[in-house]
Amino acid sequence: MSIAMAIAPHLPYLRRFARALTGSQAGGDAYVAACLEAIIAEPSLFDEELEPRVAIYRVLLGIWDSIDINRRVDTSELPHERNLDAMTPRARQAFLLTTVEGFSAAQTATILSTDESGVSDLLDEAGREIASQVATSVMIIEDEPLIAMDIEVLVEGLGHEVAGIARTHTEAAALARRTNPGMILADIQLADGSSGLEAVNELLQEIDVPVIFITAYPERLLTGERPEPAFLVTKPFEPEVVKAVISQALFFDTRAGKSSKVAAAG
């Protein structure tokens, strides 16, 4: 397969990514054009041993990183990515590659010429920078004390505060009314046999916040009923996954913590 044929299916997504980096359609498309011109002039830039999509993103970011002004560029023009301008360049790249473009940590590491540990550090940095802009109060609904403590540490490590921890449907309702949280992290199987899903549905009738479900039973969230998950990961969870989902839920929320969007880490 020719390089042109390998690249062609990925160009729409490459344009999306470049537009997110530059903050404009014209700027993004100009970088994609420069990327293609560079490959035509020097085909060896496109590493054919890599997945084509990984290879083309790597070339684009190589060009991007070679221009010093891109370390300071304002990318606030895209409405749903309004917070990108306050993020450092490498953290912004890692965040967009994993959350918008859907690359794995290993693929992102290859694109950014680092390792998976480096990607994890960049995503942590992105999470902290996002939290500094949209820091909020997080309510945890979890009946297992050790898991609740782990989640509490993750939340506070990102710069948010924990409104409290509820173990049952009743406790969750009372805590939400008392603290008015900006985000909810909820298991769906609670200590008294009640449903965290039902508790969240009830709470969302009174408060409008992003929700992240953390559960060992993801199939219970795939019923077609509301709230529906935007992200679905199973217990036992990796801390980096939970931190990334928290950051995504707040970052892409059009009201910065006041939305009916639901993310699920299960």
N, C-alpha and C positions, 0 to 999 in steps of 0.2 A: 504494500500500500504506500502511495506517495505521501509526503509530508502534508501536502495540501488536502488530500482526502482525510488524513488522520485528524487534522485541525478543524476542518469545516464544521462538524457537529457541535463543537465546543465554543464557536465564536459568539453566539448570542449570550452565553453565560460569561464569557470573558469580557464582553462589552458591559454587562451588568456590573461586574466586579470593578472594572476600570472606572465606570461612572461613579461608583460608590467612593473610590479613592479620590477622584478629582472633584466630585460634587457637581458635575455637569455632564450632559450628554456629549457636547462638543469636545470637551477635554478628555473624557473617557475614550471616545471613538478615535481621537487623535493618537492616544497611546496605543490602542489596539493596532491602528494603521502602522505606527512606528515599529511595533513588535513584529508584524508581518513583513515589513520591509527589511528589518534586521535579519530575519530568517532567510529571506530570499537572497540577501547579500552574503550571508554566512550560514548555510544550512546546519553546520555543526553546532550552532547554538541550541538547536532543537534536539534534545537527547532522545534518540529513538529507542533506547533501552528502557525508558520510563513509560508509564501510561501516558498516552497523548495529552489528556487533559492536565495532568500534573506537569508535563514538559512545557506546555504552552503558557501556563500560569507562571512557571519558573522564569521563562524568558521575559514575560511582561514585567515581573517584579525586579528582574535584573536591570532592565531599562529604567524602571521607576526609581530604583535605589541609586542609580548612577547620577541622578540629577539632584543636587543639594537642596534646591528650594522645596522639594517634596517632603523634606523633613519638617517643614513649617507650614505647609499648605493648609488653608481652611477648607474643610469639606462639609460645611454646614448647610449647603443648599438643598440637599435631599431631605424632605420632611421627616421620613421615618428613620433617618440616620442622623438626626440633628445633633447628636452628642459625639459624633466621630471627630469633630474638630478639636475636642479637648483631650483626645487620646494620643499618646505618643505613637509615632509611625509604625514601629514593629508590632506593638500591641494591637494597633488598629488592623494591620494586615492579618495577624493570626486570628483575631476575632472575626473578621469578615470571611476568611477562608473556611473557618470551621462552622460558623453559624449561618451565614448567608449562602455560601457555596457548598457546604456539606462535606468538605474534605475531612478525612480522619486525621488523628494526631500524627500518624506516620506520614501520610501524604503531605500534610502541612509542613512537617519538618523537612521533607525533601524540597518542597517549593521554596522554603525560607533558608535552605542550606544550614539547618541546625539539627538538633536531635529532639526526641519526644519530650525530654525533660525541659529543653529550652522552650518548646511550644507551651508546655504546662506553665512555665514561669511567665510567658507572655500573656497567656489567658488570665492568670492570676492578676497580673498588672492591669489588664483591660478591665477585669471585674472591679478592682479597687478604684480605677479611674471613673468607671460608670457609677459606682456607689457614691463617689464623692459628689456627683452631680444629682443623683436621684436616690440618695440614702433614705431609707424608709424604716418603718417599724414592722417587724415580721412576727406573725403569730404561728406557732408550731402546734399541729394537732398530731400527736404521736403517743401511743400507749407504752412503748418500750423505752424505759428510762435511759439506757445506754445510747440507743439510736437518737433519742431526743437531745441528749447532751452533745453527741457528735454534730448533729445539725446545728445546734446552738453555736458551737465553736465555729463552724463554717460560715454561718450568717454573720457573726460578729467579726470574723476575720476579713470579710468583705467590706466592713465599715457600716453595716446596718445594726440596728438594735433589736433585741428580742422582746416583743410585747408580753410574752408569756407562753407557757406550754399547757395544752389541754389534753386530757387523756380520754375524755368521753364526749359524746354529742352535747350533753347538757353543759359541761365545762366549756366547750368551744363556743357555744352560743353566749354564755355569760361573759367570757373573756373578750369576745369580739365586740360586744356592746359596751364593755367597760373601756377598751383600749383603742377601738377604731383603727385597726392595723392597715398598713399600706400594701401588705402582701400576706398570703396564707400558704404555708407548707403543710400538707395533710396526708396522713396515711388513710386508707379506706377501711381498715379493720381495727376497731377501737376496743378498749379494755372491757367495756361492759357489753360487748357484742353488737354495739350499734355501728352504723355505717358512717365513715368519714365523708363519703360521697354525698349522703343525704344531708349531713351537717353543713357541708359546703354549699349545696344547693339552697338550703334554708338561709344561710348567711348572705349569699349573693342576692337575695331578695331585698336585703337591707343595706348592704355595702357593696361598692363596685370596685373590686380589686383583682389583680392577677393572682392565680392560684397554681401551685405546683403540687401535684400528687406524688407522694413517695410511697410505693406499695410493692408488695411481693405478688400482687394479683392484678397484673395489667389487663387481663381479659375482662375484668369487671368494668373497665373504662371504655370498652369497645362495644357498647350496647346501642349506640346511636342517640343516647339521651344526653342532655346537657348537665353539667359542663363537659365538653369534650377536650381531650388532651391535644396540645400542639407538639409536645415532646413525650416520649414514652421510653423509660429506662427501668430495668428491674432491680429490685433488691436482691442481694446486697449491692449497694451502690458504691461507685468510686467517688471520693470527695471532689475530684476535679469536675466530674459530671454535674454534681449538684451545684457547685459554684458557677459553672458555665450556664446552667439552666436559669439560675437566679438572675444572673446578669442579662441573659437574653430576654427573659420575661419583662424586666424593667426597661431595658434598652429599647425594645421594639414596641413597648406599650405607648400608644399615642398620647396618653395623659400622664406618663411618667409615674406609674404606680396607681393609677385610677382607671382601670379598664376591666372589661369583662372577659378579656382574653384569658385562656387557661393553658398553662403548661403542665405537663405531667412527667414526673420522673418516677418510675415505678419499680 
